[in-house]
Each structure stands twice: as C-alpha cells, then as structure tokens.
C-alpha cells in the first residue's frame, strides 16, 4: 500500500480550524498499520508505504482518518472501505477515494450460522397452523467495540423479539438457542402447498430478522453489530433450511450526506492472490528458469526474457531474485546478466546507471540479504538523529529565526562523519552473497574498461552507496530502520546527509560540481580530503574481494524485531498472580527478552537455544485474539498477545526462523493453554503431558531469507501468463530475424535478441510450461466450483466475490457447451 495524502478535510470547529491527523489501515476493523501524525493541516501528506502478508480472510480493506485529541479519545473524520473483490479494479493505480461517514451501521462485519425449520401443527380446535423454529447456532468474526465484545442476538418475526444469552469476551460466540414463532393459518389450509393460496402474499411479506448486539456498560445503550433479514417465502421450497450468512448493515432509510463533505484520500494498492500448487507442478517452468545463468547468450534465457516482456523491470526482478536466492543460484545469474550489460555499455561513467534488469535484481538482492546488515550499521545513529532533533539546515534561505549557520554546519558535519565512519568500517559485516556479487561486477568492469582504473570501484559504489546506503538514510522507514516516516525537520537532515554520503561514495573527480546548490558545494569542502577517498576505496576493496574474512567469526547481536505486546505471567513466583501485563519485547539473534519499557533492564531473557517451539494459541484459552506461545524447556510456556493478526504472524515467523536449528525442537505441542488443572485441548491433567498436535515449524533456518520457491515460480507463471501476447510477439521477432536478417523491423526492435534460434527454443519451453500450468489452474477452479456450497462457512450467503465467481464459472461452462 502507498498512502499518499488526504485533501479538503472538514475544518475543526475551534478558532484555528486546522487538525492533527493520522491514517490507519484495517483488515475489516482490525488495525494493522498507522501513519505518522501530520499536525495543523486539512490536506495532510503521509507518503508512507506498508507491505504485509494477509494471514486471514477479510471482506474489506479499510482506511480511517483520525483527528488526534489530546484530552479525549481521537475522533474519526471518515473512512475508505474497499471490498476485497474490488481490489483488482484499483491494482497499482493512484486513485483518489471519497471519505465516507462512519457510524455503527457502516462498521458491520462477521457472519452468523442459522437453522430455520417450518413445521405443521394442528391445534385443539382443529385449526392447522405453522410453527417456525429459528435456531441461532453461532457467529464468527464480530467487530470488537471499544476493546470488548459481549455479544447477544435478538430474533424477531412480526411481534416482540426474543433474546439469546450474552456471551462474554468473545467475538466468535456459540449460542445454540432455539426460538419458536407461530405463523397461524386459517382452517381452509390446503395440503398441496405449505400455505393456503389466499395467504401467500401475506406470508411472502413476512420476514425473520436476526440482530446482533454488543452488551455495553455505557449509558448510551448496547451497540449494534449487524443484522440479517430473511423473507419466509424461500421456506416454501423446503421445510428446513440451514446456512451461514454475512451480517448486513441496517437500512435506516437515512439519506446519506453529500460524498464530498469529508474530503478524499489518495491511495495506491497492489494486491495479489495466487493459488500455489505443490512443487512437482512447477518443475518444467522452474528448471527452464534456473538454467538461465548457463544459457549462452544470457539474453536467450527464461529469466532475461521475463525482464524483456514485463512492463516494469522491478516486476520481474522481485520473484526472480527470490527464486534464485532460494535455490542458491543468485550469484551466477546476476554475474551472467551483469556481464552482458557491461559488454553493451560504451562509456565507463554510465556503468550500471540505468534501470536495467541487472540493477533491479541487485537492488532486490541487497534489500533481502542486506536488511540486517543495514540494521546493525545504520539503525543506532538513525535513531539518535530522529530523537536528537539537532538543527542541521545549511541553506541560508531556509534558516529559522535564532538558528546559527555555523552551528548547523557543525551538527551536520558530525552526523555525516559518524555515518561515513560506521559505513566504511562495516565491510567485515557485509553479507557474503553481496560480496560475491560485487566481486563479479568489479571483475567484469575491469576487464571491459582496462584503461579506466577507477571503474573497478565505481561499478561497486554505484550499488552499495547510491542504491543501498544513501536511499536507506533518505527513507529509513522503507528499510525498516524507523517505524514511521520521520518528521519534516529530521527528514531534511537525513536528505542532506544522504546527498553528502552519495557524493563521497561516488569517487567522482570534481565533487563540488556534483551539487547544483552552492551551499552544498561549500559544505562539501569539509570532506575534500584524500583520507575520505582512501577510506571509500579500502571499504570497496574489502567488500568486493573474493578472499575476505568470514564475517560470521565477528558475531555481534543483531536486533531482529522489537515492540510492545501483552504477556501472561509465567507463574515463576509461588504466590505471584498469573495476570496479563504490557511489556516491551526485543528479539536479537542471541536472545528473546522483555522489559517494562524500552531501554529498561530486561525482566526476563530467553536464550534462542531455549526456544523449543513457537505456535499460535487458540482464542478460547483466554478469550483473547492474536495470541501465540513460546515453549521453553520443562514445558514452561510464555503466552503473548500481539496487537493485530499481521503483527502476530510476523513475530511467530521470525521467532520460528531464528530458533529453527535448535537441537531439542519439539515435534508436538498443545494448541490451547493449561488452565484449572488440565490442558483445554486434550483434557490431559498432567502439565508435563506431551503435546497433542504436530508442530507447524519447518521454515528455513536462515533468518534473512524465508522464501517459498514454489510461490515465486507461481508468481513468475502469472507474469508470463499476463504478458503472453508479448511472448508471442517475441517469438515472431525471432522468426523474422533468423529468416530475414536485414534491417530490423520497427515493431520488434523493443526486444534484445542476440541469438534468435536459442531465444526461440527458450520461448517455446516457456509457452509450453505456462500453458500446462494454465490448464491445471482451470481444472482446479472447476473442481473447486463443483465442491463449494454457497451458504457454507467458507462462502456465506452474501459473499459477493463468490457470487461473481459463480457467474463467471456459469459463463465459462455455457461457453464450452
């Protein structure tokens, strides 16, 4: 997601009219991300990106704009809700969305399971009437209102409503209560149909209504959670009916306010959903891709062809890099495409400066393999800059009142010096895979441009400085160095540091000429000393030499993740209360700790080797969502609640990864807690009883790279399938070039084809592999369509995406007939 900006928000009723606004991202109503607060603005600019794996089903992706209130609860200005089935409409397009009003009726989510039975009864007077039995079985995924959900249901049929019991502290209540209603019929009842013909109209008008409510302690009354209205006429076909339904908002008949009352929000959403088959399905396509490094020339390889047909090189680079990293083939692949690009480059000064497939693949590899290297190198100093707020503005025009230009220059010089030093001293920590790639780039460049002595350095510095360290300093939030985009003053400081570091790393001859601004050229004079150029060269030599020292021998703790969560006391004290407390958790590659607040002394430290399993905890254990458990020796368990489903998945994944190689890892665990003398899952009474469910571990041991090769191959298949017309065009171009090798035809000149015969062979294999996978997907959809029941728990009645799917499948089958 890219959260751009909001505009034309309604003015604040107070005298200054401005607002302090932030935006949240929600799956249905569960918040998974929050932007920074933009103060005193009615057109706040956020400019923040958020990426997440979605760990559960959802109906709406929602965005709420809040106005911060220091004294009371923050107030909601409005929201944008995009239905899951509509996400494709806006895929990868900047779109302005009108903000909508938020009230109880617009906040409906969840589903209800009902059974309706119509039975015939003859009364004492001989009159035949019908009784309707309505059984409210359960609900799932109800919204949590003000941190709690104590739901109950009311059932109404043309008269007073009946109410279920209130279920405390759950948004997945099990009611299983039956209510009987009389639907009286006159004695002229006709046995041939359920209802006497004269009364059919009356019955058709009747409807059963089920309302869900949250029992509130507040004086304003109970909160509406959603409703369901079912006309009785559908029971004429069958006397018994049981199904799941999506809850719907109330139709109050209110006229909605003008849509432009609340302003609008600019978003760019990229949403992908792939069905990944088991590994053997992908063998033919995967084999063609993995051989790419060995194909001569590399422009005839499957990976290079993907880069040629994709609209954006980035689109191809992401799955390719992940696939090659997973199978340990990234270095030979990047070496091959980089070598080909160097051969095509005419001027040593423009080496690797374009947005080619090579550049994008190296960027992506650095992002994946170098994330922890960045954390270790830059995070401490970036945190200090963000918290210190020292004035560093050196543009005389932008100086604030009371600021001194010389002081600001000195502040900035100190920051640049420190960042430059930590970068140039970090060579020994640079990940092996990056060093191997840099070695290959250096060799290619030196061989191609033997007269240009500096090219061996600029080939490497154009990546490590210009495309790795400089962007990470400029936008630390995009590299997970800070949780949010820095405030404007800090952002300006980081921009000035980034510009200077970029120039220092570029090793160009006339440094001052690099700057358009005279104040930057003046500032750069501080660094126009030989010692800086020497330090850069020594650093580049170290990270691009093949016989370097093994960085694993210098093992220092790497911070992997930290943040507030709620944990249950482990009961180590004999009389201690086993209650829940908010704690600051911190995970490094050495230990997992928690403390009262950030920076305090740890209250508890679990060495990584003592983590025997990390698993989800069933919600029923403590009636709390997003809980997981960290299992330690002697069956001691730490129960933790994360803030939302995305956070819970992140913590479980990274804790599992970091402890994957522990020798005593468990194979079974208890999915529920041990409470009141027994395990809730298997009812065993001994607290040291071995688990009753197999563990779900099995992630790769390498912390940095958790990659699913099949999933990446599926993504590449989807891209090839999307750009099939271009593949066919490329095939035509190969035929045209080999038959008619005169001047190149205009329409084919967009492709790089060095060897038409080899390229044609590869294209044939790709098109064949993609066609086979397409057939498998079509068969899978047909089978799924046959097995799926509308009204089931997976596809409740009211599921619009499933209705669309049914319509599409009906059209396909009608077309094939």
N, C-alpha and C positions, 0 to 999 in steps of 0.2 A: 504494500500500500504506500502511495505517496500522498501525504496530507499536505495540500498546498496552502490555501488561505481561505478565510471567510470574508464576505463583504456585506455592507449595508445591514449590520446587526441593529436591532432596535436600540434606541438611546436609553440610558439609565435615567430613571425618574428624578434623580438628585440634581444638584446645580451643575456639576461638571459634565454630565451626560455620557462620559466615557465608561468603558467596562474593562475588567481584568479577566480575560477569557482563556479557557483551555478546551481541548477537544479529546474525547475518549473514543476508543474503538471497542466495540462489543460484539460478541457472538450471541445473538438474541439479546439477553440483557446482562450477560456476564462480561464485565470489563476485562480486557486483555492488554490494553495499552493506553497510556495517557501522554499527551504532548506537554511541552513547557507552557507556563502561563505567559501570555502576551499582555502587558499592562497598558492601560489607558488607550484603548483603541476600539473602534467599531468595525475596522477592517483588518483583523489580526492576521499576520503572516506566520505560518508554522514551519513549512519547509522541512517536515520530518518524514522519514521512511520507516516502515515497520514490516518485517517479514516473519511469518510464523507457519508452522505446520498445524493444520487444524485437527485436533485429536478426537473430535466427536461430531455427531451430526448437528446441523443447525438449520434454522429456517430463514433467518435474516442476519445480514451483516449490518450493524447499526453504528452510527457516529453521532455522539451527543456533544453539543456545545454548552459548556457550563460557564456561569459568571461567578467568580470567586467572591465569597462573602466571609469576611474575617470573623464576624460575630456569630452568624447563624450558619445553617447548612448551605452549601453552594446551591445556587438556583439554576435550573435547566432553562436555556433560552429556546432550544429547539433541537430537532434531530433529523438525520437522513437514515432511512432504513431501506436496504436493497435486498429484495428476495433472492434466495440462493439461485433460483432458476433464471434470474435476470442478470446475474453477474457477467455472463458471456457477452451481453449487449455492450457493456462498458469496458470490456477487456483491453487493457493497455491504451486507454484513450483518456486524455484530460477532459473531465466533464464537470460542469457546474450543476450542483443539485440544490433545489429549493429546500430550505429548512421547514420542517413540519412541526405543528404543535404537539406537545407531549401531554397526554392525560392517561388515566387508568385504562381507558378503552383502547388506546393505541399501544399499550405495553403488554398485550396478551401473548403468551407462549405456552407450550405444553400440550399434552394430549390426554384424553380420557377414554377408558375402556368400559363400554356399556353392554348390557344384555336386555333385550325387550321381549316380553312374551305376552301374547294376547290369548286369553282362554275364555271358553264359553261357560256361563253359569246359569242354572235355572233357579229362580227364587221360589220362596214358599208359595207365592201367588201364581206360580206357573209362568211368570214373565221371563223371557230369555234376555240376559244382558251379558256384556263382556267385561272382564276384568283385565287391566293392563298391569303386568308386573314389570317394574323397572329396577334392574339390579346395577348399582354403581360399583364396579369391581375395583378399579384403581386409576391413578393418574401418574403421569411421568413428566418431569421437566417443567414444573410450575415455576413462575418467577419468584425470586426472593425479594421481599419488600422490606426496606429499612433493616436489612441484615437478618430477617427471620421469615419463616414460612410455617404457619399453623393452619393448614387448610381444612375446609369442610365444604360439602356440596349441598345445594338445595335442589329439589326436583319438584316441578310444578306442572299440573295439567288442569287448566280451566277451573281453578279453585285455589285454596290455600296451599302453600308449598310445604314439603316435608324436608327435614334436615338430617344429614348424617352426623356422626360424632366428629369432633375436631381431632385431627391427628397432629400432635405436637412435633415441632422441629424437624420437618421433612418436606421436601418438595416433590417426593415420589410416594404419596400416601396410598396405603391399601385400605379401602373401606369395606368392600364386600357386604353391602347392605341392600336389602330389597324393599321397595315401596309399592303398595298396591293401590290402583285407582279404578274406580268404577266408570265404565263407559256404557251407560244404560241404553238399551234398545227397546222399542215397543214390541208387543206380542205378535205382530204380523211379521216377525223375523223370518226371513227366507233362508232355508238350509243351503240353497245352492250357492249363495255367496256369503261372505262374512257379515255383511251389513244389509239391512233392508234397503231396497233401491231408493226409497223416498229420502233416506237419511244420508246417502252417500256424500252429498255436498257438505252436510254438517260435519261429517267425520273428516273429510278432506281438509276442512278449515282448522281442525284441532291439531295442536302440536304439543309435544312433550318438551319441556325446557329444563336443562340442567345448568345451574350456575355454580361456579367455584369461587370461594371467598377465602380471604386470609383473616383469621380471628385476630383483631387488633386490640391492644390495651389502651389505645389512644381514644380520646373523647370524640374524635371525628367519625368513629364507626368503623366497621370492617371494610377491608379493601377488596374491590372486585378483581378477580384474576382471569376471568374468561367465561364464555357461555357456549351452549350448544342448543340449537332448536331443531327438532326433528318432526316433520309432519307425519301423522298416523297413517296416511294413505298408503305408505310403502309397506305397511303390515298386511295389506290385503293380499299380497302375493305369498306371504309366508307368515305363519303364526308366531315364529320365533326368530329373533334377529340378534346377532352378537358381532360387535366390531369396535375397532379403535377409531377415534375421531380427533382431529386437531381442534383445539378450542378456538373460538372466534371472538372478535371484539363485539361489544354491544352496539346495536344500531339504534342510537338515540334520536335519529332524525334531525340532529342539530345541523345547521348549515355551517360548514367549516369556514374559517376566516380566509381572507384572500391569501393565496400562496406566497405573495411577495412581501407579506408583513414582517417576516422574521429574517430576511436576508438569505444568503446562499453560501455553499461550501464547495471548494474545488478539490476533486479527488482523482487519483489515477489508481485503478485497481487491476492487478494482474492475478487472475485466479485460474489454477489448472487442477484438473481432476483426472487421474489416469487409472485405468484398471490394469494392474501388473500381474501377469501370468507367472507360472513357475519357470525356473531357469531354462529348462530344455527348450521351451518355445522360442527363446531368443538366440539359440546357438548359431544359426546361419548368419543372421544380421550382425551379431556380436563378433563372430570370427572375422567377417569382412572388415569391420571397424578396427579391431585390434591389430590387424596386419598392416594398418596404414603406415606405420613407421618404416616397414620393409619394402613398400611398393616403390618402384623406380619408374618414372619420376614421382615424387610425393604428390604432385598436382593430380595424379590419376588415382589417388587413394580415396576411400569412402569418407574419411574424416575431412579431407580437404574439400571434397565435393559438397559435403554438408555446409561448410563455410561459404562456398560459392552460391548455393541456392537460397540460403536463409536471408531474410530481409536485413537483419542486423547480425553482425559477426558475433556479438555478445550472446545472442540466442543459441548459436551453435556451440560457442566456447564453454558455456556452463556445463551441459551434460557431457560433452567430450572430455573435459578435464577431469570431471568426477569419475567417469568410466575408466580412463587411463590410469588415474591415481589408484583406483580400486584394484586394478589388475597389475599394478607396478610397471606400467609401460609409458608413464608420462615423460620421462627424460628422453628416451629415444624418439618419441613422437614430436616433442617440441624441438629437439635438435634438428630433425628432418625438415620441418616446415620453416624453422628459422634459417637454416642453411639455404633453402630455396629462395627465401625472401632476400637474404644478403646478396645472393647472386644477381637478383633483379635490381638491386639498389645501385644507383650510379654515383651518388655523392656521399662520402663518409659522414658528412654533417647531418644528413637526413636519416641516418640508420635507425630503424625501429621507431620512427616518429609518427607513422600513420596508424589508423585504427584497423590494422590488418588482423587476420585470424591469429597470427603468432602473438601479436601484442595482447589481444584479448585473452588468449589461453594462458599467457604468462601472468597477466593481471589476476586471473581467476585462481591460478595455482598459488600465487603469493597470498591471496586472500584466505584460501583454505589452509595451506600449510604454514603460513606465517602469522596467523591470528595470535597465537600465544607468544610468539617472538615479539610482536608489537606490544602486547600487554606488559611483558617483562621490561622492555626497553623504554617505552614512552608513557605508560599509564601513570607512574608516580609523579612525573614532572607535569603532565597534563592536568592531573588532579590538583596539584599545587597552584597552577596558573588559574584554574577555574575558581578555586576557593580564595586565592590571594587578592584578586581584583586590582592589581597594581596598574596605574595608568601607563600605557605604552604608546600612546598616539604620537607619531613623529611628523605628521603632516601639519605644518603651521596653520593652515586654513581650518583644520578640524579641532584645534586645541580648545579645551573647555576653559572657562574662567578659573583662574587660580592654579592652572597647571603650568609646570615649568618644562620647556622643551628639552633642556639638557638632562633633567632628572628622568624624563620619559625615555630618552635615548639610552640612558644608562640601564634602566629597568629592562628595556627590550634587549640590549646587548647581553645582559646577564642571562636572560632566558635563552637567547639564541646560542650563546656559548655552552650553556649546560646541555641543551638538546643536541647540539653538534657533538659534544664530547660523549654523551651516552650512546649516540648512534655509532660513532667511529670506533668506540671501544667494545661494541656488541658483536663484532664479527664472529667470535667464537660461538655465539649462541644462535647464529643464523641456521635455520633448518637445512639438513643435508640435501633434501630434494631441490631447494632453491639454489644451493651452492653448485650442485651438479649441472643445473640448467645454465647458471651464469658462466661456468667453465666452458660449456659448449658454445654459448654466444660469443665469448671472448675469442675462442679458437677460430670460429667462422669469420668473425670480423677482421682479425689479424691476418688471416690467410687471404681474404678478398682484397683488403686495402693495405698492402705491405708498406707503402710509403707513408701512411698516416699513423704515427706512433701512438697517438692518444686514443685511437679508435677502440683499442682493447679495453680502455676504461669507459669511454662514452657509451659503448654498447651495453655495459652492465649498469652504469649510473643512470641511463635513461629509464631503467626499470626501478632499481632499488630506491633512488632518490625521487625522481619525477613522478613515478606511478605507485609508490608504496609509502615511503615516509612522509613526503610532502602532502598528499591527499589525506593521510591519517591525522596529521597535525591540523589541517584545514577543517576537516569534518570528523572530529573524534567519535561522534555518535554513530556514524556509518560503519566504524571499525570496532564498535563495542568498547571503546575506551571511556566513553561517558554515557549515562543512560539517556540523556536528552541533548538536544541542540543547545550549545552554550548561549548565554545572554549576549546582547549586541556588543558590549564593551569587550568581553572575553573573546568573542568571535573575531573582532577587529585585531586584537593582539595576536591570535592564532594565525590570521591571514598574513600579517607582517612577518611572523616567524617562518611560516611556510614558504613565503616568497624568497626569504634570505637563504633558507636551507636548500631550496631547489637550485638557487644560483650557485651556492657553494659546492653542491654535488655535481653540477653540470660541467665543471672544469673548463669552461669556455675562456678564451684568451682575454677579451675585453669585457670584464664583468660589469663595470658601471654602465656600459652601453646596453646591457640587458634590461635596464629599468627605464620605463617611459617617464617615471616621476623623478624629479631632481632630488627630492628629499630622501628617496630610497638609495639613489646613487651616492649621496653624501654619507648616509648611514653605513653603506657597504664598505666605505673606506676603512672602517674598523677591522674588516676581515681580509683586507687585500694583502695578506702576508703569506709567505711561502709555506709556513708551518701548517696552514689550513689545507692547502692543496696537497701537501705531503700526507697529512692525516687521511684525506679522502682516498688517495692512491693506495696507501697501506691497507685501509679498510677494504677497498675494492679488490686488491691483490689477495687478501685473506679469504674473502667470500667466493672468489672465483678460481681458487687453486684446487687442483684435484687431490693433493696430498695433505689436506689440512687436518688439524687435531680433531678428535672426536668430541663434539660438544656435550655428549652425554656424561663425560667424565666431570664436567663442571655443573653438577646438578644443584640448582637452587629452586626453592619453592616457586611454582608458577600459580598465580591466582586464576582459578578457572571460573568461579561464579560466586556472587555474594548477594545478600538481600534479606529483608525481614520475612519471617514466616512464623507460624504458631506451632509450638511443640507441646506434647503432653509430658509431664514429669515422668521419669523412668522408675520412680519408686526406689531410689538407692538408699534414701534415709528410711529408717524403720518406721517412723511415725509421720513422715512427710506426706503432704496432700498430693494426690495424683491429679492435679488440675492442669489447665492449659495456659500457656504464657507466650507472649510475643517476644521473639529473640532475633538477633542479627546473626545469620548463618554465613559461614565462609568456607569455601572448598578450595584447597590447593591440591597439587599432585602428591602432597605428603600426608595431609590430614583434613578431616571434616570437623569444624568447630562451631560452637555458638556462644554468644556473649550477650549481655543485657542490651548494649547498643554499640554502634560502630566505633571501633578503636578501643573498647574496654578489654580487660583481661578475659581470656576465654573461661567460661564456666564449665565447659565440657569439651574434651578433644578426643575424637575417634581416629586413630591411625588408619590410613587407607587399607592396610592389610587386615584390619579387623572388620571390614565391611563384607559380610558373607552373602548378602542379597539385598536388593532394593526393589520393592514391589508396591503396586497400588494397594490401598486398603478399602474394603467395601464400605460404602457410605453408611450402611446400617449400624456399623460398630459404634460410632459416636454421634450418629445423625449429623455428620459434617461432610461437606463436599471436598473434592480435590485433596484427599489425604493419601499419604504414602508412608511406608515403613522402611526403616534402615535396620536390618537384622545383624546383630553382633554375636560374638561367641557366647556360649552358655544360654542361647535362646533369648538374650536380652534384646528388646526391641524399642527403637525410638520412633514414636508416631508423630508425624509432621503434617501440618496443613499448609498448602501453598495458597497464594492469593487468587489464582484462577486456573483453568484447565491447561492453558498454554504453559504457564509457569511450572505447574506440577509435572507436565511431560518433560520440560527442559531439565528440571532437577533430577528426575528419575533417569533420563537418558545419560546425563553427564556423570552421575554417581555410579551408574551401572558400567559405563565405559571405563572409568578410572579404576574400578575395583575388579574388572573382568578377569585379570590374570591371578587373582588371589587363589592360593592352593586349596583352601578349605571352603570354597564357594559352595553354597547349598544347591541341591537339585530340587528340593520340595520346600514349600512354605505354607503358612496359614493365611488365607486371604482376608480373614476377619480377626478381631482382637481377642485377647484372653481377658474376659470380664466375669466377675461374680463366680469365680471358681471353675470356669470351663471355657474352651475355645468356641466362639459363636458359630464357626463354620462347620466343624465336625463333631462338636459336643464333647470332645475328649476332656477329661478333668485334670490330667497332669499338665503343668505348664511347660514341661520339657518334652511333651509328645512331639515326634517328628511331624513335619507339615503334611497337609492332606492334598495339596495341589502342586503340580510341577511348576518350577520357576520359569519366568518368561525371558531370562537373560539372553545370552548368545550374540551380543553386539561385538564388533571387532575391538581388540584390545587397545588399538591406537587412539588416544584421546582426541587427537586433532582431526582424524578423518573417519567419520562414521558414514559410510557410503554404501548404498544398496545398488549393486551393479545392474540388476535386472530392471530396477526402477529407472535408472539412467538410460538403459537401452530402450525401454518403453517410451521415454521422452524423445529420444532420437528418432524412433519409429514414427511418433506423432508428427515431428517436424518434417521428416521425409514425406509423410502422407499429405501434410498440409501443402508442401511445395512440389507435389507430384508434377504439375504442368511444367515447372522449371526443369525438373529432371528429364522429362520427355524432350523439352527444347534442347537441353544439353546433349541428349542422345542424337538428336537431328544434327546439331552442330558438329559432333564427332564424325558422323557420316559425311557431312558436307566437306569437312576439312580433309578427310582422307581420300575422298573421291576427287574433289575439286580443290587442289591446293594452291589456287591463285590468290588474288587479294581477298582478305577476309570479309565475309558478308556482314553487313551492319548489324543485323538482328542477333547474331551470335557473338559479337565482339565483347559482350559483357563477361564472358566466362574465360578463365585462364585454362587453356587446354594445350599442354606441351606435347602429349603423346595421344593422338586421337584413338588409336587401337586399344591401348591399355585402359584409357578412360572409359571407352565404350564397354569393355569387359566388366569393369567395376560397376558401371551404371546398371548393366544387365542383372548382376548379382543383387544390387540394392533393390531394384524394382521388383525382382522376384521375391526377395525376403520380405519387403513391405507388403506385397500382395498377399502372401501367405498369412502374415500376421493380421492383415485386414479381415481375411476370411475367418480367422479364429475369433476375432472380436465380434464379428457379425453373428457367428454361431453362439457365442457366449450370451450376447444380448437376446437372441431368440430363446435360448434355454431359460434365461432369467425371466423373460416375459411370460413364458408358459408357467413357471413355478410360482410367480409372485401373485399374491392375492391382495386386491385393493380392499383396504379395511383391516389389514394385518397391522401388527405392532410396528413393522418397518415402514409401511406405507399407509398411514391412517387416511380415512376419508377426509378430503380437504387438502391433500398433498398435491399442489398444483404441478410440481415437477414430474410427478408420476403420471398425472392426467395427460400432460404434454407427451410424455414418453409413450403412453398407451396409444395416443392419437398417431404419433409417428410410426409406431410398430404396425398399427392397423393399416396405415397408408402404404407401408413397405410391403406387407403381405398382400394387400389388394393389388398393388402394382405387379408383384411377382405372379399372382394368379392370372 
